[in-house]
Amino acid sequence: MTHQPVFRVALRGDELLNNPRFNKGTAFTVTERKAFGLTGRLPYKVNTLDEQCERAYTQLQGRDSPIAKNSFLQSLKSQNLVLYYNLLTRHLRELIPIIYTPTEAEAISNYSHLFRRSEGLYLTFPNEDSMEEDFLEQTKGRNIDLIVCSDSEAILGIGDQGVGGIGISSAKSVIYSLIGGIDPSQTLSVVLDVGTDNKDLLDDDLYVGWRQERVRGEEYDRFVDKFVQLVRKHFPHSLLHFEDFGVSNAQRILKRYRDSHAVFNDDIQGTGAVTLSCLMAAIGVTKTKLSEQRFIVYGAGSAGLGITRQLRDAIVTMDSISVDEANSLFYLIDKHGLIKQSLGQANIRDDLQEFVRSDDEWAEVKENGAGEIGLLETVKKVKPTVLIGCSTHGGAFTEEVVKAMAEGCDRPIIFPLSNPSKLVEVDPKDANDWTHGKALLATGSPFPPAKMPNGKDYVIAECNNALIYPGLGFGAIITRSRRMTDTMIIAGARRLASLSPALKDPDDALLPDFADAPDVNFEVAVAVAEQAVEEGSADVHWKKEEAREKVRQHLWRPIYGEYVFDEEHGMA
């Protein structure tokens, strides 16, 4: 949307000024002020959006801490959506850490003490019987394209945050609109409040959620299923995004619903997709194939397993080998060491079974006192070409580990992806130094460039999910897809990889700069839409060749429209 749209608006006076979707504040024109009864409700001067952004940014700079800035922006969002998003667009790199990680984690952990007003839909276990009534009350008269939902068990590395998880659903929705171009008025943020096992919250008299221990088992599954069926019933073409579910539920829920609705789990599929893009760029530099790699994944939780499966599926699809052959390329390590048969069923989750290594192939490798094989021993035997960290075990990729890997390949691909930066498996500067500039690097948090032996700066790619998941979602939404297929995700990942600066200069970053995220996600959305139409997942009547223009036409941009009073529905 690059031109000024025209809206017929039935609101007047304070109702209009208090509606964040339509409020313009001092940007209402003289004509609009007369038509909507605003002349006496606003100061005389008519401001441009540029002037409003300048004022808001100055006010923001007056806040002396990230959490104070977060609070200011939350307030701005509740007043004027266009101004909020336009301001963020102008200062994208600076403000993303304020509205999302790491600052949003602090806001969520203090949610009950910072609470001012509702920011989404709160579905609470003891109110299960009225869930549909509550759902319809919140969505009445709205066209919902995107629903972001969390049960708050595994929030941003800070764990179980109970009802505060509405903050992550809301923040994720904002990213979809800010970077992906999805109309914020057509998004819904949801928290499934099934209790909390966070003792600090249970003991807090000001906690605003349901103060009971977390519901699990059949009762939990029934509650989640009731919510999903409401989404399928009332918004069958929406994208349902699951966010920060616990490791025992995330993969299980995704698997249960992915064949019956367009569902997406960013912790699993988004992390996997952006890592796949980064890896595709890296093998573009090394001139090898995915199926020629040997992978060690250090950390086998939701993110690590999601990455492993995404890479495995891409190998099967792109290199035409069997699932078993692709599985054999991966060596997963968790807190019990290398995942192999002798660890026993008690120490191996069901969802890891297809990646369990045979004891026979490790008979000659020395175990520690607990019968475990560690990272260094695995690296020395496997001679991996790819080392991925999702462990939050800071410093796990030691100098000895990195040098042992470098001995086994010319350009070691090392992705220490754990967040925040203090928990990263290796500082990319060290990995660069220890490999004499040979390593191809990407991290989960932003890091400064590392120096190459020739004195050139090596830009460290930030393997940020926001480079891809908004585009994946928009591509599914624009095509009204009933499923988010693996092939749609792979198509988006391939398009992102094709934009890698390293494909032009092998010593440049593996992924585009985050400041280019809106343009990058546009390309991802086009690729996903093209794939959805081509494979028949789409429920639209246009051709693959029209995808680019269709995505362009439906992009939402934070600009003010021209308002005409709707006399038929408005009140004088």
Buried (B, 14 or more C-beta within 10 A) or exposed (E): BEEEEEEEBBBBEEBBBEBBEBBBBBBBBEEBBEBBBBEEEBEEEBBEBEEBBBBBBEEBEEBEEBBBBBBBBBEBBBBBBBBBBBBBBBEBEEBBBBBBBBBBBBBBBBBBEBBEEEBBBBBBBEEBEEBBEBBEEBBEEEEBBBBBBBBBBBBBBBBBBBBBBBBBBBBBBBBBBBBBBBBBBBBBBBBBBBBBBBEEBBEBEEBBBBBBEBBBEEEBBEBBEBBBBBBBEEBEBBBBBBBBBBBBBBBBBBEBBBEEBBBBBBBBBBBBBBBBBBBBBBBBBBEBEBBEBBBBBBBBBBBBBBBBBBBBBBBBBBEEBEEEEBBBBBBBBBEBBBBBEBBEEEBBBEBBEEBBBEEEEBEEBEBEEEEBBBBBBBBBBBEBBBBBBBBBBBEBBBEEBBBBBBEBBEBBBBBBBBBBBEBBBBBBBBBBBBBEBBBBBBBBBBBEBBEBEEEBEBBBBBBBBBBBBBBBBBBBBBBBBBBBBBBBBBBBBBBBBBBBBBBEEBBBBBBBBBEBBBEBBBBBBBBBBBBBBBBEBBEBEBEBEBBBEBBBEBBBBBBBBEBBBEEEEBEE
